[in-house]
Amino acid sequence: MATGDHLELIDWMSIQGVDCFNVFHYLQTGGTNGAQYLNAAYLTDVLPSIVAIQSSDVTHHSVLSTNYDDPSDYYFSALTTDNVGLEGTNSLPAFVGWTFRYIRSERGHHHGRKCITGVATGDQLDGEPVSGLAAGLAACAAALAASITFAGSSYSPQIMRAPNTIKPGYDNARSFFGITDVVFVRISSQNSRKH
């Protein structure tokens, strides 16, 4: 629970009977309240821009933040209000989503990626977003890219690279990288959400 700690936030949602998760990583850049205040910052600074581009078939159930640098610092928030998509029903399949790219701030690793499920059928035409959603997609990208704050604690988005423990005799530490921006890329898919 200190400046310089790295935190993970998991946003659990469901659509069409499928559980979907988006995992975010943040560097605490100010304040002393860790996971609990990260949840609050995400719910006020990021989630409203996400639900604004999601079909009402999507319900966000909870967020869970965990501090990698302090195992005692974690916080679970159940969601009951302002947690349903605002873009009407009749969604494309759960594995289809709005895809955003986290632009790396340095060479040597890949850009990050988030696939936000809940594309309403009326929000796309031939696989492209309709012009009326351009402002919402830009606002969501800006919210994903921004440092977020709550009551004096601040958090900056990061790209996290997980340890590789699969190859025999090869191991590397979890690594975090800053970003310069987040941009909407296209409507795409995420295989982990396919039945």
Buried (B, 14 or more C-beta within 10 A) or exposed (E): BEEEBBBBBBBBBBBBEBEBEBEBBBBBBEBEBBBBBBBBBBBEBBBBBBBBBBBBBBBBEBBBBBBBEBEEBBBEBEBEEEBBBBBBEEBBBBBBBBBBBBBBEEEEEEBBEBBBBBBBEBBBEEEEBEEEBEEBBEBBBEBBBBBBBBEEBBBBBBBBBEEEEEEEEEEEEEBEBEBEEBBBBEBBBBEEBEE
